[in-house]
């Protein structure tokens, strides 16, 4: 099965920024949705943001709204998650997920069970 591939994680101080990348070369640039999730130790996986290749407006978790931007470079087949004003509570493994837009997205886009393709994750650590 085709999987997205994340990169760009690292360690930053609170207030800093990171841009995570998700290579989606095995996926069509139409008819899909791509989402970022994160999972901190001892916590459930949390939906962070979703992008629709149809061009519909993205959605964000309340915890990152105003600090995160999800975008896509279609020629490069890459989805990005720009994270600004990072906080220690943003520390987690960040995962890129994908699926056909008929199954993911909508009001329950944040549910991890709506996505069939997952990357291996990239660690983001924010120190205070």
N, CA, C and O of each residue as an XYZ file, in Angstrom:
512
protein
N       0.840     -1.192      0.000
C       0.000      0.000      0.000
C       0.875      1.242      0.000
O       1.915      1.287      0.656
N       0.442      2.236     -0.736
C       1.187      3.486     -0.801
C       1.051      4.214      0.528
O      -0.025      4.270      1.122
N       2.173      4.772      0.977
C       2.167      5.510      2.229
C       2.743      6.895      2.030
O       3.662      7.079      1.233
N       2.216      7.862      2.741
C       2.856      9.184      2.721
C       4.135      9.111      3.563
O       4.287      8.228      4.406
N       5.041     10.049      3.319
C       6.319     10.072      4.023
C       6.531     11.455      4.626
O       6.598     12.453      3.908
N       6.634     11.503      5.949
C       6.804     12.776      6.634
C       8.285     13.115      6.816
O       9.148     12.238      6.852
N       8.545     14.414      6.930
C       9.873     14.906      7.276
C       9.728     16.298      7.855
O       8.658     16.903      7.787
N      10.811     16.801      8.425
C      10.814     18.182      8.890
C      10.667     18.367     10.385
O      10.708     19.495     10.875
N      10.496     17.277     11.117
C      10.401     17.421     12.559
C      11.742     17.820     13.154
O      12.762     17.839     12.466
N      11.725     18.137     14.439
C      12.951     18.509     15.110
C      12.661     19.079     16.474
O      11.543     18.996     16.984
N      13.698     19.663     17.058
C      13.583     20.270     18.384
C      13.682     21.773     18.270
O      14.605     22.298     17.647
N      12.741     22.458     18.863
C      12.727     23.918     18.829
C      12.348     24.442     20.203
O      11.806     23.715     21.035
N      12.638     25.698     20.422
C      12.219     26.341     21.662
C      10.810     26.898     21.500
O      10.359     27.181     20.391
N      10.139     27.047     22.614
C       8.802     27.619     22.604
C       8.823     28.966     21.883
O       9.735     29.773     22.067
N       7.814     29.186     21.071
C       7.737     30.395     20.279
C       8.307     30.252     18.887
O       8.103     31.115     18.033
N       9.021     29.165     18.654
C       9.628     28.936     17.356
C       8.646     28.369     16.347
O       7.453     28.226     16.615
N       9.191     28.049     15.169
C       8.368     27.546     14.065
C       9.009     26.320     13.439
O      10.222     26.125     13.514
N       8.181     25.510     12.829
C       8.638     24.363     12.056
C       7.711     24.193     10.865
O       6.531     24.539     10.919
N       8.266     23.656      9.794
C       7.433     23.278      8.665
C       7.624     21.786      8.407
O       8.717     21.326      8.076
N       6.550     21.060      8.565
C       6.564     19.629      8.314
C       6.145     19.373      6.875
O       5.290     20.065      6.324
N       6.766     18.363      6.282
C       6.461     17.999      4.905
C       5.928     16.583      4.840
O       6.335     15.713      5.610
N       5.024     16.366      3.923
C       4.462     15.043      3.696
C       4.518     14.763      2.199
O       3.792     15.378      1.417
N       5.377     13.838      1.808
C       5.483     13.456      0.411
C       4.344     12.516      0.053
O       4.157     11.478      0.687
N       3.586     12.891     -0.970
C       2.377     12.133     -1.322
C       2.439     11.645     -2.765
O       1.426     11.624     -3.463
N       3.623     11.255     -3.206
C       3.808     10.945     -4.615
C       2.972      9.768     -5.101
O       2.729      9.650     -6.302
N       2.533      8.911     -4.220
C       1.737      7.762     -4.630
C       0.253      8.030     -4.713
O      -0.534      7.132     -5.009
N      -0.131      9.271     -4.449
C      -1.542      9.616     -4.382
C      -1.905     10.585     -5.489
O      -1.081     11.381     -5.940
N      -3.138     10.505     -5.911
C      -3.632     11.446     -6.901
C      -3.747     12.837     -6.288
O      -4.005     12.977     -5.093
N      -3.555     13.855     -7.109
C      -3.687     15.229     -6.613
C      -5.140     15.681     -6.649
O      -5.448     16.823     -6.307
N      -6.027     14.794     -7.060
C      -7.441     15.129     -7.030
C      -8.190     14.031     -6.284
O      -7.792     12.867     -6.273
N      -9.289     14.448     -5.664
C     -10.174     13.478     -5.042
C      -9.723     12.895     -3.731
O     -10.318     11.937     -3.239
N      -8.679     13.460     -3.156
C      -8.191     12.945     -1.890
C      -8.228     14.017     -0.820
O      -8.412     15.202     -1.101
N      -8.050     13.575      0.407
C      -7.777     14.524      1.466
C      -6.524     14.053      2.202
O      -6.265     12.856      2.326
N      -5.784     14.995      2.668
C      -4.557     14.744      3.412
C      -4.667     15.460      4.749
O      -5.053     16.627      4.821
N      -4.324     14.743      5.794
C      -4.461     15.307      7.129
C      -3.197     15.095      7.935
O      -2.429     14.165      7.690
N      -2.998     15.966      8.891
C      -1.935     15.813      9.874
C      -2.574     15.462     11.209
O      -3.547     16.077     11.646
N      -1.998     14.462     11.830
C      -2.373     14.060     13.180
C      -1.127     14.156     14.061
O      -0.005     14.261     13.565
N      -1.341     14.117     15.339
C      -0.206     14.051     16.258
C      -0.573     13.192     17.454
O      -1.740     13.056     17.821
N       0.455     12.621     18.044
C       0.237     11.780     19.212
C       1.360     12.012     20.205
O       2.531     11.765     19.917
N       0.981     12.487     21.370
C       1.929     12.691     22.458
C       1.953     11.435     23.326
O       0.984     10.676     23.332
N       3.028     11.209     24.046
C       3.114     10.025     24.903
C       1.934      9.942     25.869
O       1.614     10.907     26.563
N       1.301      8.787     25.901
C       0.192      8.569     26.816
C      -1.119      9.200     26.396
O      -2.101      9.146     27.136
N      -1.145      9.804     25.203
C      -2.377     10.456     24.748
C      -2.874      9.829     23.455
O      -2.131      9.140     22.756
N      -4.132     10.078     23.151
C      -4.691      9.569     21.915
C      -4.211     10.397     20.728
O      -3.805     11.551     20.868
N      -4.272      9.773     19.566
C      -3.904     10.493     18.354
C      -4.935     11.597     18.095
O      -6.142     11.371     18.174
N      -4.439     12.778     17.787
C      -5.286     13.965     17.648
C      -5.196     14.523     16.230
O      -4.101     14.706     15.700
N      -6.326     14.787     15.630
C      -6.337     15.431     14.328
C      -5.904     16.879     14.462
O      -6.407     17.602     15.322
N      -4.974     17.307     13.617
C      -4.430     18.669     13.694
C      -4.983     19.546     12.571
O      -5.427     20.669     12.811
N      -4.953     19.027     11.354
C      -5.412     19.817     10.214
C      -5.706     18.892      9.046
O      -5.132     17.808      8.939
N      -6.602     19.326      8.172
C      -6.933     18.563      6.976
C      -6.966     19.475      5.765
O      -7.421     20.616      5.836
N      -6.476     18.950      4.651
C      -6.493     19.659      3.381
C      -7.226     18.808      2.359
O      -7.044     17.593      2.292
N      -8.065     19.475      1.557
C      -8.815     18.799      0.516
C      -8.206     19.156     -0.836
O      -8.018     20.335     -1.136
N      -7.901     18.168     -1.642
C      -7.331     18.455     -2.949
C      -8.347     19.124     -3.868
O      -7.987     19.650     -4.921
N      -9.614     19.103     -3.467
C     -10.643     19.780     -4.255
C     -10.541     21.298     -4.129
O     -11.121     22.040     -4.922
N      -9.782     21.752     -3.102
C      -9.678     23.188     -2.875
C     -10.632     23.695     -1.819
O     -10.649     24.890     -1.525
N     -11.431     22.808     -1.241
C     -12.318     23.203     -0.147
C     -11.484     23.723      1.024
O     -10.313     23.372      1.171
N     -12.085     24.537      1.827
C     -11.356     25.146      2.935
C     -10.819     24.090      3.889
O     -11.523     23.136      4.220
N      -9.582     24.252      4.332
C      -9.035     23.313      5.311
C      -9.693     23.495      6.670
O     -10.354     24.499      6.933
N      -9.497     22.510      7.516
C      -9.994     22.595      8.889
C      -8.835     22.382      9.849
O      -7.865     21.696      9.528
N      -8.947     22.971     11.014
C      -7.891     22.881     12.013
C      -8.471     22.538     13.368
O      -9.612     22.878     13.682
N      -7.664     21.858     14.161
C      -8.040     21.625     15.546
C      -7.986     22.955     16.292
O      -7.182     23.828     15.966
N      -8.845     23.097     17.289
C      -8.860     24.328     18.080
C      -7.494     24.586     18.719
O      -7.091     25.734     18.905
N      -6.796     23.511     19.050
C      -5.510     23.641     19.741
C      -4.431     24.300     18.884
O      -3.446     24.804     19.424
N      -4.593     24.308     17.571
C      -3.583     24.902     16.692
C      -4.133     26.023     15.819
O      -3.386     26.648     15.066
N      -5.431     26.280     15.918
C      -6.044     27.289     15.060
C      -5.355     28.636     15.269
O      -5.155     29.071     16.403
N      -4.999     29.284     14.176
C      -4.293     30.553     14.231
C      -2.787     30.411     14.275
O      -2.068     31.390     14.072
N      -2.295     29.206     14.537
C      -0.853     28.959     14.603
C      -0.376     27.985     13.536
O       0.826     27.850     13.308
N      -1.302     27.314     12.889
C      -0.943     26.290     11.918
C      -1.551     26.617     10.556
O      -2.638     27.185     10.455
N      -0.817     26.241      9.517
C      -1.316     26.388      8.148
C      -0.967     25.132      7.377
O       0.194     24.726      7.322
N      -1.982     24.516      6.780
C      -1.760     23.347      5.940
C      -1.856     23.785      4.486
O      -2.738     24.564      4.122
N      -0.954     23.287      3.665
C      -0.930     23.700      2.268
C      -0.398     22.562      1.409
O       0.111     21.561      1.913
N      -0.530     22.743      0.099
C      -0.100     21.698     -0.826
C       0.654     22.307     -1.992
O       0.255     23.335     -2.539
N       1.741     21.666     -2.363
C       2.464     21.984     -3.586
C       2.141     20.844     -4.557
O       2.739     19.770     -4.487
N       1.205     21.086     -5.449
C       0.740     19.997     -6.313
C       1.830     19.473     -7.251
O       1.967     18.256     -7.376
N       2.611     20.327     -7.915
C       3.675     19.783     -8.787
C       4.667     18.904     -8.018
O       5.160     17.909     -8.549
N       4.955     19.273     -6.778
C       5.889     18.488     -5.959
C       5.183     17.347     -5.219
O       5.831     16.512     -4.588
N       3.857     17.322     -5.302
C       3.064     16.319     -4.603
C       3.464     16.257     -3.127
O       3.748     15.189     -2.584
N       3.478     17.393     -2.519
C       3.871     17.495     -1.118
C       2.846     18.341     -0.364
O       2.391     19.375     -0.853
N       2.499     17.887      0.819
C       1.617     18.625      1.702
C       2.457     19.130      2.874
O       3.289     18.403      3.416
N       2.231     20.363      3.249
C       3.012     20.977      4.320
C       2.124     21.324      5.510
O       0.930     21.584      5.367
N       2.736     21.321      6.667
C       2.094     21.854      7.867
C       3.067     22.847      8.496
O       4.097     22.465      9.051
N       2.723     24.114      8.400
C       3.521     25.164      9.020
C       2.999     25.389     10.434
O       1.817     25.672     10.630
N       3.871     25.262     11.399
C       3.515     25.455     12.802
C       4.288     26.635     13.357
O       5.518     26.648     13.326
N       3.576     27.619     13.862
C       4.191     28.816     14.431
C       3.837     28.931     15.908
O       2.940     28.250     16.406
N       4.548     29.790     16.581
C       4.303     30.040     18.007
C       4.180     28.726     18.769
O       3.242     28.522     19.539
N       5.136     27.850     18.542
C       5.061     26.515     19.120
C       5.101     26.562     20.644
O       5.763     27.404     21.252
N       4.368     25.626     21.230
C       4.274     25.512     22.681
C       4.774     24.129     23.100
O       4.760     23.199     22.294
N       5.210     23.987     24.333
C       5.644     22.659     24.789
C       4.566     21.590     24.602
O       4.883     20.425     24.364
N       3.315     21.976     24.707
C       2.232     21.008     24.531
C       2.044     20.573     23.079
O       1.240     19.682     22.803
N       2.763     21.178     22.163
C       2.757     20.728     20.773
C       3.712     19.546     20.564
O       3.735     18.948     19.489
N       4.482     19.220     21.573
C       5.414     18.105     21.472
C       4.657     16.804     21.226
O       3.768     16.432     21.992
N       5.023     16.124     20.154
C       4.332     14.893     19.757
C       5.006     14.322     18.523
O       5.855     14.964     17.905
N       4.611     13.107     18.178
C       4.945     12.568     16.868
C       3.830     13.006     15.925
O       2.648     12.804     16.206
N       4.218     13.604     14.813
C       3.250     14.100     13.845
C       3.177     13.129     12.666
O       4.193     12.729     12.097
N       1.954     12.771     12.324
C       1.710     11.808     11.256
C       0.927     12.464     10.122
O       0.070     13.319     10.343
N       1.246     12.039      8.912
C       0.489     12.439      7.741
C      -0.412     11.269      7.358
O       0.026     10.119      7.337
N      -1.657     11.568      7.059
C      -2.618     10.531      6.696
C      -3.329     10.941      5.413
O      -3.443     12.125      5.096
N      -3.802      9.939      4.688
C      -4.470     10.216      3.419
C      -5.579      9.209      3.161
O      -5.550      8.077      3.646
N      -6.548      9.653      2.390
C      -7.587      8.741      1.922
C      -8.417      9.436      0.863
O      -8.286     10.634      0.615
N      -9.270      8.643      0.250
C     -10.207      9.170     -0.734
C     -11.127     10.163     -0.013
O     -11.594      9.915      1.098
N     -11.365     11.272     -0.671
C     -12.168     12.323     -0.043
C     -13.595     11.882      0.261
O     -14.295     12.532      1.036
N     -14.028     10.780     -0.347
C     -15.378     10.297     -0.038
C     -15.454      9.727      1.374
O     -16.535      9.631      1.954
N     -14.292      9.348      1.928
C     -14.298      8.666      3.220
C     -13.754      9.524      4.352
O     -14.177      9.388      5.500
N     -12.831     10.393      4.032
C     -12.274     11.234      5.086
C     -12.916     12.608      4.964
O     -13.773     12.813      4.104
N     -12.536     13.507      5.769
C     -13.087     14.847      5.697
C     -14.453     14.963      6.336
O     -14.941     14.034      6.979
N     -15.059     16.118      6.149
C     -16.339     16.390      6.769
C     -16.177     16.764      8.227
O     -15.078     17.072      8.690
N     -17.285     16.732      8.942
C     -17.274     17.171     10.326
C     -16.436     16.268     11.215
O     -15.965     16.705     12.264
N     -16.243     15.024     10.819
C     -15.465     14.102     11.641
C     -14.094     13.844     11.049
O     -13.553     12.747     11.195
N     -13.528     14.827     10.390
C     -12.234     14.672      9.731
C     -11.133     14.308     10.718
O     -10.113     13.743     10.323
N     -11.319     14.617     11.967
C     -10.291     14.428     12.981
C     -10.206     12.994     13.480
O      -9.328     12.664     14.278
N     -11.109     12.140     13.015
C     -11.097     10.742     13.456
C     -10.064      9.964     12.666
O     -10.099      9.939     11.436
N      -9.142      9.328     13.377
C      -8.059      8.625     12.701
C      -8.566      7.411     11.926
O      -7.906      6.975     10.982
N      -9.712      6.858     12.295
C     -10.204      5.669     11.616
C     -10.756      5.978     10.216
O     -11.138      5.058      9.491
N     -10.803      7.245      9.832
C     -11.296      7.611      8.511
C     -10.177      7.601      7.459
O     -10.431      7.892      6.290
N      -8.957      7.272      7.859
C      -7.813      7.325      6.949
C      -7.159      5.959      6.859
O      -6.908      5.306      7.872
N      -6.889      5.539      5.644
C      -6.324      4.208      5.460
C      -4.818      4.221      5.242
O      -4.166      3.189      5.404
N      -4.260      5.355      4.880
C      -2.828      5.431      4.595
C      -2.156      6.353      5.607
O      -2.592      7.484      5.825
N      -1.107      5.857      6.207
C      -0.402      6.600      7.259
C       1.095      6.551      7.024
O       1.646      5.547      6.573
N       1.738      7.667      7.345
C       3.182      7.686      7.334
C       3.743      7.167      8.648
O       3.003      6.789      9.557
N       5.064      7.157      8.726
C       5.737      6.635      9.913
C       5.843      7.664     11.026
O       6.114      7.304     12.172
N       5.639      8.916     10.717
C       5.665      9.962     11.727
C       6.992     10.686     11.806
O       8.034     10.149     11.429
N       6.943     11.902     12.296
C       8.145     12.704     12.525
C       7.989     13.386     13.885
O       6.931     13.926     14.209
N       9.062     13.349     14.665
C       9.004     13.862     16.039
C       9.179     15.371     16.062
O      10.072     15.922     15.418
N       8.306     16.023     16.819
C       8.434     17.450     17.095
C       8.556     17.603     18.609
O       7.703     17.136     19.365
N       9.625     18.261     19.035
C       9.849     18.487     20.458
C      10.021     19.979     20.699
O      10.887     20.619     20.103
N       9.187     20.526     21.579
C       9.229     21.945     21.880
C       9.622     22.114     23.343
O       8.945     21.619     24.244
N      10.708     22.809     23.556
C      11.196     23.014     24.924
C      10.824     24.412     25.413
O      10.741     25.361     24.633
N      10.607     24.512     26.704
C      10.202     25.807     27.282
C      11.406     26.643     27.659
O      11.252     27.759     28.157
